[in-house]
Amino acid sequence: MNARFGLTVRAVAVACIVAGTAAAQEPRLLAIRDDATRELVRTFVEAARGRGTPTEPLISKALQGVAFKADAKRIEQALVRLDKHLRRSRELLGAQATTDEVAAGAEALGNGVPDGALRDLRRTADRRPAALRRPITVEIGVLTELVAKGVSPGKAGEMVRQLMARGATGTQLTELNAAVQQDVALGVSPAAALELRGKGVMSLLPPPISAAAAQRVP
């Protein structure tokens, strides 16, 4: 094998390795031009994947930082905080939580929702009759938005829990949140808006279904 041919073979091999590595990465990370920042983000993503926590929020946060021209240090700080919230969310919501629930829980924690509020939502969900159990991503999201709008975590959490116990649907909870947002925009206090709209939804719901009654549902 002559020297030129040897160099060509090695060049092709290196190119294949690089291409394979790029394909193995999250494709969107290739949009991060700075090698060090991209490697940093990849490390967080791989660690999250290994733990079974969602990776999508980390990727989105990193790309958001890049879009706003944040430096590597600020992106790292943001990822550290988000990674901490994702891990804590998994602990609070339990191993059975879906990735969407964990991601929603992390966002809630990042917006000032206390640990206890997430734990209480999970407990309330677990007390539902088996026939009525479903992911609580919507409930967590509504709680987060209510708290962000100025409702105290205690009042917001209690209202969401009461509605869950009465069998409120995701659509009803979403519409409640939208109505509260509109009322607040018109000058109504967040607590008063939630009380009024919450009672309205409650009046449409049946009494809580007992576990024994739910077992008789065909």
N, C-alpha and C positions, 0 to 999 in steps of 0.2 A: 504494500500500500504506500503510495507516494505521500509526501508531506501535505500537498494541497488537498488530496482526496481525504486524508485523515482529518484535516481541519474542517472540511465540509461535512463529514459524518458527525463530528463532535458538535458542530454548529446546529445541525438538524436535531440532534439529540437534546441539546440545551433548549432549543425552541419548543420541542414537544413537551419537555418538562415544565417550562414556563406556561405553556398553553394549558396543560393539565392542572397546574396549580391554580391558574386563574379560573378555570371552569369549576374547580372544587370550592372556590370561595363563593360567598353570597354575591351574585352578579352585580347588585347595586353598589357594593363596596368598591368596585372598580371605578366608580365615578369619583372616588376620593383620590385626588392626584398626588397628594403628599404620601410618600411610602410609609413614613413613620406613623402618621395618623391612621392610615389604612390598617397597618399591622396592629396598632393599639385597639382599634374597633374590632378587628377580627378576633383578638384575644378575648375581649369581653363576650363576643357572640358565641365563641366556641365554649367558653366556660359556662355560659347560661344554658347552652344546648346540653352540655354534659350533666348539669343539675336538673334538667327538665323544666326550666323556667323559660318563658317566652323570649324569643330573640327579636321579634319584629319591633317592639318598642325601642330596643337599643339601636337597631339600625336606623329607624326613623329619627331618633334623637340625634344620632351622629350626623346624618345627612342634613338635618335642620341646622345643626351647628356649622357645617360646611357652607350651606347656603347663605348663612349670615356672616360668613367669613370669620368665625371664631377660631382662635388658635388652638393648637393641640392640647394645651394645658386646660383650657376652659372646656373643651369637649371631654377630656378625661374626667374632670370634676363632675360634669353633668352625668356622664355614664356611671360614675361611682355612686352618685345619689340614686339614680334610677335603678341600678342593679341592686342596691340595698333595699329599695322599696319592693322590687319584684320578689326578692327572697323573703322579705317579711310578709308580703301578701300571700305567698305560698304557705307560709307557716300558719297564718291566721285563718285562711280559707280551707286548709287541709289538702292532703295529697290527692283527694278525689276531684279537686277543683279543675275546671277546664283552663286551657291557656288563655281564653278570652276573659274568664273570671279573674285570673291572676293578673292579667294586664290591666283590667279595670280597677282591681284592688290597688295596684301600684299607683295608678293615676290618682285614685282617691287619697292615698297616703301623701302623695306629693302635693295635694291641694288642701291639706290640713284636716282631713278626716282622721279621727283617732283610731288606734288599734281596736279598741273595744267596740266601736261601731261596726267594723267589718266582722268581728267575731260574733257579734249579736245577730247580724244578718245571716251568717252561716247557721247559727243555732236555730234561728226561726225557720230557715229553709229546711233544715233537717227534721224539724218537728212537723212539717207538712205531711199529710198522708201520702203514701207512695204513689198513688194515682195522680197526685198534683205536683210532684217534684219536677223541677226543671232547672237549668242553669240560672244564676241570679245576676248575670252580667248587666241586665237592664236596671235592676234594683240598685246595684252598686253605682252605676252611672248616674241615675236620678239623684241618689244621695249626694254624690260628688257635686253635681251642678247646683243642688239646693244649698249646700254648704258654701260653695263658691259665690253664690248670689247673696249670702249674708244670713241665711237661716242657721241657728246654732246647731252643732252636730247632734246634741241631745234631742232637740225637737224634730229635726229632720229624720234622724234615725228611728225615733219612736213612731212617727207617722208612716214611714216606709214599712216598718215591721208590722204595724197594725193592718196596713193594706195587704201585706203578704199573707197574714194570718186569715184574712177574709177572702183570699183567692183572687186578688186583683191581677189582671193580665198585664203583660208588658206594654200593650197599647194603652191601657188605662193609666199606667204609671207615667208613660211618656207624655200623654196628653195632660196629665196633672202638672208635670214639670213645665210644659210649655205655657200652661195657663198661669202658673205662679210667675214665670219670667215676664209675661205680659203685664200682670198686675203690678209687679215691682217697677217695671218701666213706666207705668202710669202714676207712680208715687205711693203705692200701697207698701206698707212695711213687709219685709220678707216673711216674718213670723205670722202676721195677720193673713197674708195671701195664702200661705200654706195651710193655715187653720181652715179658712173658708173653702178653698178648693179641695182640701182633704176630706172635709165633711161631705162635700158634694159627691165625691167618688164613693165614699163609704155608704152613702144612702142608696147607692145602686147595687151594693153587694149583699149576698146572703150572709147569714151568720156563719161563723167558722165551722167547717166540716170536721167531725171527729174522725179519728183513725178507724174506729169500728164501722162508721157509716161509709167511709170511703172504700172499705174492703168489700162492701156489698154492691159497689158500682160495677156494672157489667163491663 
